[in-house]
Amino acid sequence: MSAQGRPKRDPWRAEHGGGAVRTAGVGDSIAWALRRVGAATIDAVARLGFAARFSIAILRHLPGAFRRLRLTLREIYFSGVLSLVIILVSGLFVGMVLALQGYDVLSRYGANESLGILVALSLVRELGPVVAGLLFASRAGSAVTAEIGLMKTTEQLSAMEMMAVDPLARVVAPRFVGGVVSMPLLAALFSTLGVFGAYIVGVRLIGIDSGSFWGNMQAAVDFRYDIVNGFVKSVVFGIAVSAIAVFEGYNARPTAEGVSTATTRTVVASSLSILALDFVLTVFMFRGVHG
Amino acid sequence: MSRSTIDLWVGIFVTIGIAAILFLALKVGNLTSVSSAPGYRLQAAFDNIGGLKLRAPVKAAGVVVGRVEQIKLDPQTYQAVVSMKIDRGFQFTKDTIASILTSGLLGEVYIGLDSGGDTQMLGDGGRIAKTQSAIVLEKLIGQFMFDKAASGSPASAAASADRGAAAAAGAK
């Protein structure tokens, strides 16, 4: 009759249709939490394993991407040529803003003539590869993910497998190569347009001497340390963004929601990895060179 | 879009991309400068290198002839040993003087090479014997103050030796 006699109802268990009537909810919820953590860990490790297997598969299919040159060219068109407008316009504006802000600070120290150095070094070393990489990830990487994800959702990938066409060779490898080829070119164009924009603002509008603008720039920018390192950065970012984009697309859950999640993940993951890789590369490339 | 149009666009894209890289290399980076040219190495030991940094220019008569490649401290002599990479086109005599100079008051620190009249030239790995250290501004000011204090009347200079140069100037 008393309350002790009745078994307590465990709310979680009742909600999830647990049949057994038992007391001691604390132990159960700890076990449940542990199971959740364990499942998430196993999931993450499995995902990592799949990513590693996937990378090796892409590497194996790389020669195939050059054999199917037609497909690769098409992907360079979609990733590179169609990103041109956003890259060129942003590069121009970034360069112009850099010139205005740089002039504002430099003129306090009477170092107006160093504007060319400031703009060229920041563009070639950092802003060119990084900003072009971020734009590339959101413009081209997301499109690749959405495309592959939708192909998976509409079972085009399975259909290819049925026809004994390897989707990795036919779909994934050309997109990967297209991105890796496009990215360094886009970064170089970004830096070039940025320098050009700084020239317009600095020399044409503000009136810095054209000779000292280019001369100081050429004296300070070193081919091997600055330009080659910036180029290497853009190649690394191209590989990272393309790998993440094709992986997320191929790994997407085959639903409308899954494709949208995968696209978001591509942009977030590639932006973060660009910034993190940039830090690591900068530490190794420019450590002590000017110190 | 037809195949040939895509090919054309990709061709244009790759062409202007490579043109951009060339622009960066030649116009921004000045690839033709000595920094990337093959060269030989010279060494010089300085008592004090001041603010000399890696990749600082090495100039002869104001013309850049090379770059500083390495700076080490000799543990025996406590001198800074500077390795320079000199462009192959330039030869320097055995009695060349290397001095650490500054262009302008706040400008970059560089190494100036003044060739002498010796007939023998320095080869790869050669060591410049005569060097002139960087002028450290703090030492210079300190020396100036000390001289100023010493040039006052001998009695007051001796009395003020422990009170400092500024106090001595005020006492007069």
Interface residues (C-beta under 8 A of the other chain):
Chain A: R70 L73 R74 I76 Y77 G80 V81 L84 A120 V124 S182 P184 L185 L186 A188 L189 S191 T192 V195 W214 M217 Q218 A219 V221 D222 F223 R224 Y225 D226 I227 F231 G288 V289 H290 G291
Chain B: R3 I6 D7 W9 V10 I12 F13 V14 I16 G17 I18 A20 I21 F23 L24 A25 K27 V28 G29 N30 L31 S33 S35 S36 K53 L54 R55
